């Protein structure tokens, strides 16, 4: 722990900055002072007319003619009078003048030495000037100035001295950097080191990732009991790469390893290696592994390793600093001895861009997938985050887990927290199931936007749009039952939505289920056209979702008769945006668009047909929704059954949740 504190000592950094600042200021003030002293006050400029007046009055003792100036020295009496009138205290001359006087012959007396001029004026082509000077008895002459020495002194004070001091300071900084330190610890690793259980997280705090925990528990056991594995000839893996979407718990798992391993644990981000100075990242890698080997057995965790581990590519010039850092990391991972118990953990959302040399066995031997949790995992995660939250007997975490398919651990933690905040806001001491469902809606679609007041016409359009989705869902097989319908606007842009809850979690979708999803997505637009004989912009997201499903069916799932089993798209950034990239020519891409259009037109026609056949139910449910703004799946199905004359299902008989709450399972011939 002492090493870590030393590495990140803020006083050490402040002292370094203080040295740089003080040195720079001293150099600046010294040069400015010397230059100012060298320049001195100098003679004062006067007009040529005044110069002639001084000659006429007999106040001029000596005149020195130059190519562009005339220097004037007053008599002693005139100088005293002039200085008394103007308030000047004397003309001491400049430092160079004094030095020049001293460099003249040592036998010169004070009377023989030339006195500095008091004034100067610009040179004028006045042919009568010489006559005036002779007539007034003024000494005059044209003597070239000895400027070589002055030029050398100015050059030394203004150029050579500052550059020399700055060069000495730069050499000092570079020597400190090469030793791994530097004024700001530039070349020193800034890894944060934890000892034993300082993270406060153990494997008991990690839920929903049993396979990842199992792989890491083996590594921890290897660190605790190396003899059990070395006896049979097994070696400790050099590294383990945690891969998965954001929010799934990769960093949490690493902290749990730190809590369980009871060995020093170094943690830092991949971006901490990168600096604007070439070579600093490599120096930090060397320093990190040097510290780790001194503390072995230990664990080093590098978060977001893709910041330095991208594939080396010279086609676009590359990045020298990042590539040097990566090369040093590869060399260090090859160089250390696994028997010392040094393990490298790393996490990333983008494994596809990592350099192949980093992923080969011998460096990162294990790739641990930390994916989105399944239903069982979501229930366990909800229990972990709910253990410190007071909840009443109505809470059913399994129902919440079913409604949050695709959510990751951070989403579920946020939902529990939002539910607790909602309970406090309404003055309750415990969290209810209603609070949890509201929290799910807040996380997925945002808060209710109460200040957005829609007109009567817009409320009707949104109501028919959402009921169109729900009714098409209820009239089809292979769909998820409706849980809730609302036309209350949300902060994420939705003017209304239909919430569906699956009966059970599914990992595969059939072709018929995907086709039903497309019909449901287009049901809102179909209802608008049937009722209002026009369409609105409200179906933009529905069309996007329907197009995405249809394109995936054709290009990825092989569900098109025209293209068969051809794989026409591949997924990039699988754990981030999941963007699909075409792997076909332009002609084929055009044919894909035609096939997608054909599929969407067929689904839209099916949605219009279902709604037209059930127009009475559509009108009654929409009117009820306009009045209530929000209705449950049971209320929706009750109105539908009344219109269609279908009896209520007997709760004592076997009937699925879909039949009771949100979907009519149509029999053949109905």
N, C-alpha and C positions, 0 to 999 in steps of 0.2 A: 504493500500500500504506500510505503514511503517513496518508492520509485515513481509511482504515478503522481504523487503530490509534487515531487521535484520537477517532473516533466512539465507540469502545468502551473508552476509557481507564478502568480500574477505579479508579485513584486519583482521577480527576475525580469519579466518582460518590460515593466515600467522603467526599471533602471536602464535597460538597453535603450529604450526610446529617449530617456533623459540624457544619456551620453551623446546620442546623435544630435539632439536638439541643441544642447549646450555647445558642442563642438562647432556646429554650423553657425550659431549666433556669434561665437567668439571670432571665428574666421571672418565673418561678414563685417563685424564692427571694427576689427583690427585693420582690415583693408580699407574700409571707408575712412577711418581716422587717419591712417598714414597718408592716404591720397589727399585728404583735406589739408593735412599739415604741409604736404609737399606743395600743394597749390598756393597756400597762404592767402593773404588778402590781395596782394598784387597792386599795380598802379591803377588809378581811376581814369576812366575815359572821359575826355572833354571834347567840346567842339573846336573846329579849326579857328573860328572867330575868337573864342576865348584864348586860344593859344597865342594868336597875334596880339591880343590885348595885354597878355602877360609880358610879351617881349617889349611892347611899347612902354609899359610901366616899369621895366627894368627888374622884374621879379624872376627872370629865368637865369639860372647859373650855367646849365649845360643841356645840350640837345643831342640825341643820338638818332641818326637817320637810318631807317631800315627799308626794305623793299615795299612794305605795305603799312608801316606804322612809324610814327615819330614819338620817341620817348623823351619826356621833359623832366628835368630836375630843377626844383626851385632853389632860390637862395635861402639861407637860414632865416633871415627876417621875414621873407615872404611865406616861408613854410609855417612859421609860428602864427602869423596873422591868418593864413588860410585855414589852418587847423582849428584856430579859435572860432572863426566864423562858421565853419561847417561842422564842428564838433568831432572831428577825427582826432584820434589819439596817437597817430603816427603810423608810419608804413614800415612794419618790421620786415617786409619782404617774405619770401617763401623759404622753405627748408633747403631747396636746391640752391638758391642764391647764397645762403649761408655756407653750405658745403662747398660751393664753387669758390667763395672767397677764401675758405680755409685751404683749398687745394692750390691756390695761387702761391707765388714765391713767398717763402717764409721771411725774407728780409724786408718785405713791404711794410711800410708803416701805416698807421691808421689813416693819416692824412692822404697817403698815396692811393689807398684802396678806393675803388670807385663806389660811390654811393648809389643805392637803388633809386630809380626814377619815381616821381610822385604821380605823374599823369602820362597819358598817351593819347594821341589823336590819329586819325587816319591820314595816310599820305596823300597829298594834293600836288598836282603839277603847278607849283607856284615858283616861277623863275626869279621872283624878287626876294624869295625867302633868304637866300644866302646873303644878299646885301643887307637885309634887315638884321640878321644875326650878327654880321660883322659890325654894323653900325651900333648895335646895342652892346657889343663886347661879350657876346655869348659864345662859350666854347661849344663847338659842334664837330661832328665827324660821323663816319659810316664804318662801323666795326662789326664784322660778322660774328654772330653769337656762337659760342661753343656748345652746341645742342646734343652732341653725341653722348656725353655723360648723363645729361638729363633724360634723354630717351631711354638709355639703359636702365636708369633707376626707376623710371615710370613702368617700363616693361617688367621689371622684377617685382615691383609692389602690386601691380594690377593684374598680372597674368601668371608669372612663374610661382610666386608665393601661394596664391589661392589654389592653383592646380596641384601644387606639390602637397599641400595639406590635405586636400580632398583625396588624392591618390593614396596617401598614407592611411587615411581612414578607411578607404575602400579595401586596401590590402588587409587591414585588420579584420574587417567584416568577413571577407572571403576565407581567411584562415579560421575564423570561428565557425563558419558554415561547414567547411570541410571536416571539422572535428565533430560534426553532427549536432552542433548547438546553434550558434548564431545569436544575434541580438534579440531576435524574436523567436528563437527556437525553430528557424525555418526548416532545417534539415532533420529535426527531431520528431519522432513519432508522437502524435498527440492522442494515442489510444488511452481510453479510460479503463482502469484495471479494477475489477471487483475481487474480493476475497471471500471464499466459501459462500455463505448464504446472504451476502449483502444485497443481492437483487431483490430479495423478498418474494421470489417466485419459484415454485417447484412444479413437478409434473402433475401434481394434484390440481393445480390452478389452470391446467391446459386441458380442454375438453374438445371432443369432436375430431381429433386427429390421432386416432389410436395407432395407425401404422407408422406415422412419423415419430410418435413418442417411442414406439417399440425400437425403431432403428437407432434413435438417439440414446435410449436406455442401454443398449448393447455397448455403445461407445463409452458411456459413463462407467459401466461395469468393467470395461477393459482398463480404464484408468485406475479404478479402485483395486482390481484383482488381475494385474497383468500376467501373473504366473499361470493362472487357469487357462489362458489362451496361448501363451508362448510355449507351454508344455506340450501342446499338440502341434506346434509349428505355425500357429496363426499370428498374423501381424496386425497391429493397430492401423486402421485406415488413416491415410495422411490427411484427407479432407472430406467434408460432406457439404454438398450444395443443396440448400433449401430453396425449392422452386414452387411458385404458386401465385395466384392473383393477390392484389393488395387487400389487406385486412384479414387474411386467413390465419395469422398468428405466427409468422416466421420469426419475427423478432422476439415474440413472447416465448417461443420454443427455445430460442438461444438463451434467453434469460433463465428459463427453467433449467437448462443444462448447467448454467453457472451456479444455480442454487443447489443442484443435486451433486455436482461433481466434487465439491469441496477442494477445488484446486484453483489457482489464480486464473482469472478470466479477463482477457483483453478484448474490449469492444470499441469499434470505430466504424465510420462510414467510408465507403469507397471514395467519395469526393474529398475526404480529408487528405488524401495523398496528392491531389492535383493542385499545382500552383502555377503561377505565370512564369516562374523561373525554371528553365530546363535543368533536370537533374535533381530537383528537390524531392520529387515523388520517389525516385529510386533510393535516395538517401533515407527517406522516412521508412521505406520498406526494410532496408538493411537494419535500421535502428530498432524497428518493431521486432524483427526476428531475433536480434541480439538480446533484447530484453526478455523475449519469450523463452529463449534457450536458457537464460540465467534463472528463470523461474520454473523451468520444467520439473514435473509434468504440469502442463497448463493448456488452456484453450484460447484460441484467437478467433474472434468473430468479426467478419467484415460485412457490413450491411450494404446493400445496393452495389454489389461488386461490378455490375455492368458499367459503372462510371469509369473504371480503369481496365476492365477485362474485355472490351470490344475487340472484334476480329481485326487483326492488323491488315490494313489495305493501303497499298502505296499508289493506287490508281488516281487518287485525288490529292496526293501529296502527303496524306497521313498526318499524324500528330506526334511530333518527336517526344514531347514530355510524357504523354500518356503511354506511348509504346515503350519508352525507357522504363517507366514504372512497371508496366506489365512484364517486360523481360526480366526485370529484377525479381518480381514476384515469382515467376516461373523458375528462375534459378534458385531462389531461396527454398521453394517447396521441394525441389529436387535434392537440395543439399542437406537438409536437416535429417537427423537420425530418428527414426520412428521409435526406437527402443527407449528414447528419453521421454516419451509420452507427450509429444507436442501435436495437438490436433487443430486443424484449420476448419472453421465453419464459415459459410458464406450464404448470403440470401440475395435473390434477384427475382424480378417479375418478367425478365426478358432473357431466358436461357438461349434462345435461338441466335442472339447476336454475340454470344461469348466466343472467344477464340478457342478453336479446337484443341490447341496445346494445353489450355487450362482445364479442359474437361476430360482429358485422357486419364486412364487408370494410372495411379502413381502420384497424381496430384489431387484431383477431387475424385476419390474412388467411389463415392456414393452420391447418388442424386435422390434426394428425399422430396417427394411430391407433397406439398401442403395445399390441398385443393379445397374447394368449397365443401362444407360439411353436408352430409346427407340428413335425412329426417332424424335418425337416432342421434347423430352428432349435434344437430341444432337443439334438440331437447336437452342434451347434456350441457351444451354451452349456456342455454337459458338458465339451467339450474345453477351453474357456477356463478353467473352474474346476479341471480335472484336470491342467493343464500343470505345476503345481508340486507335484503329489502323486505319489508313487512307486507305480506299479501293475505287476502281473505280466502275463504274456502271455495269461492267461485272460480279461482284461477285454474286454467287448464293449459299448461305449457305445451302439451302435444298439439292442441288446436292452433296455438300461435306458431309452432314449428311448421305445421302443415301450410299455414297461410303465408309463410315466408320462404318458400322454395327459392333457392338461388342466393339467399342472404349469406354473408360471411360473418365471422365472429364479431368483428367491429360493428357491423350493422345491428346484430342481436344485442350487444352490450348497449348500444345507443337506444334501442327500443325499450329495454328495461329502464334505463335512466329517464327517458321521456315519459314513460308510464308513471314513474314515481313523481316526477315534476308535475304531471297532470293531476295526480291525486292531491298533492299539496295545494295546487291552484284552486281546486274545488273544495278545499277544507276537509278532506278525508284523511284519516290516520293510516289507512292501509290501501294497497293497490288492488283494484278489481280487474276482472277480465275485460270489462269495457275500457278501462284505462289502457290495457295492453293492446287491444285492437285499434284504439285511437292512435297509440304510439306507432303501430305498424303503418297506419295511413300517413302519419306525419313524416316518417322516414321515407316511404315510397313515393308519395305524391305531394307532400308539403302540408302546411297548416291551412285551416279554413280561411279564406279571404273574405271576411265579413263586410269589408267596406266596398266590395265590388257588387254593385246592384245592377242586375240585368233587366232589360225591358221585358214587358209581357211577351212580346213576340220571340225574343231570344230565349226566354224560359221555356216556351213551347217547343222551339226547335231543339234545344238541348235535351229536354225531357223525351221527346220522340226519338232522338238520336240514341240516348242511353237505353231506353226501353227496346229499341230495335236490336241492340247488341244482346240484351238479356233474353228477349223472346226467341231470337235465332238460336241462342245457346240452349234454351229449354226445348226447342223443337227438333234438335238434332241428337243423334247418338254420338258417342266418342267425345263428349265435351265435359268440362268441369262445372259443377253446380254453382249457381249464383248465391253469393253470400250477402251482397248489399248493392243497392242502386242509389246514387245521389246526384243531385244537380247543384250542390254547393261548390262554388269555385275554390280552387286550391292555389297555393302560392307558386307551385311549380308549373302553372300555366293551364292546368286542366279545368274546364268549366263544369265537368261532371265525369263520373266514371262508374264502371261496373266492377265490383270486386268478386272474384271467383276463388273458391277454395277447393282443392282436389280432395278426393276421398282417400287417396293414398299416394305416396311418392312414387313417381315413375322415372325410370332411367332411359327408356326407349319410347319413341312415338311411331305409331304405324302411319302408313300413307293416308288412311281414312281420317285419322285424328288430325293430321296436318291440314288436310283439305277442309275439315270442319273448322279449324282455327281460322283459316282464311275467310270462310263464309261468315264466321262470327265477327271478324275484324271489319268486314264490309257491311255488316248489318246496320250500323248507324247511318252510313251514307244512303243505303237503300231505303231506310225509313224516311229520311228527309225528302227524297225524290218522290216517294209514294204519296206522302201527306201534303207536302207543300209545292210539289211540282217544280222544285228547284233544289239546288245544293249549296252548301256553305263551305267555309274554310275549316270547319271543325273536324273534318275527317283526315286532316293531313297526317297525323301520327298513325291513324288506323291504316291508311294506304301504305305508309312506310313499312309498318310491321307485316302487312299482307304481302307486299312485294319481296321483303326479305325472306319470308318463309317459302314463297313460291320459287324464288331464285335458288335457294339452298336445296329444295327438292330436286331441281333440274340439274344443278351443277355439282352438288356434293353427294346427294343421297341416291342418285341413280333412279329416280322415280318418274322419269319422263320416257314415254314410248318412243319419242323422236330420237333422243340421244342414248337411251339405254343406260349402260353401266359406265359411261365415260366420266372420269373425274375432270371437270372443267374449271374448278377453282380450288385454291389451297388457302389455308388460314395462316395469317401472319399475326404476331403479337397475341398469341392464343390467350395469355393470362391478363392482357390489358383490354384493348378494344375489340379483339377478335376480327380484325378486318380481313375480308376475303379478296384474293387477287386472282384474276383470270389467268388460266394456263392454256389459252387457245388463240387462234388467229382472229383477225377482225371480222372475217366472214362468218365464222362460227359464233362470235359474240353477237352479231346481228340476229342470227337465228335463235340464240338464247333469248334475246329480248322479245322476239315474236312469240316464243313458247311461253314466256312469263306472261305476256299480254293475254294470250289465249286462256291460260289458266285463271287469271284474275277476272276476265270477262265471264267465264263459266261460273265462278264462285259468286260473282255479283248478281248474275241472273238467278242463281239458286236462292240467294238471300232475298231478293225482291219477290220471288215466287212464294217463299214461306211466309213473308210478312203480308203479302196481298191476301193469302188464304186465311190469315188470322187477323184481319184488319180490326174487327170488333175488340179483340183482346188488346191489341196495340193501343187503340183509343182510350179504353177504360183504364189500363195500367198507367198510361201517360198522364191522364187527368188526375189520377190519384197521386202520382209522383209530383206533379205541379203543386198540388195542395200541401203535401207533406214534406217535400224537398228531399227527404231521405226515407227509403223503405228497405225492409229486410228481405232476404230471400224467401222466407215463409209467407210474408205478406204478398209478395209478387206471385208466388205459386197459388195462393188462395184465390186471388182475383182471376188468374188464368183458368183455374179449375171451374170456378163459378161460370165463367163465360162459355167454356167448352162442355159444361155439364159432366165433368169428371168427378167422381166421389173422392173425398179425402182418404188418404191411405190410413189403414188401421195400424196404429203404433204397436199393437200387440203382435201383428203379423210380421213376417219377414219382409222388410222393405229397406232399400238402401237409403242412405242420406241424400243421395241425388234425387230420388223420387219424392222424399218428404220435403226437401228444402228448395232445390234449385233446378231440377231438370225433369222433364217428362220423357220417359224412355218409350219412344214410339214403337209400337209393334208393327209387324208387316201387315199392310193393308189398311192401317189407320191413316 
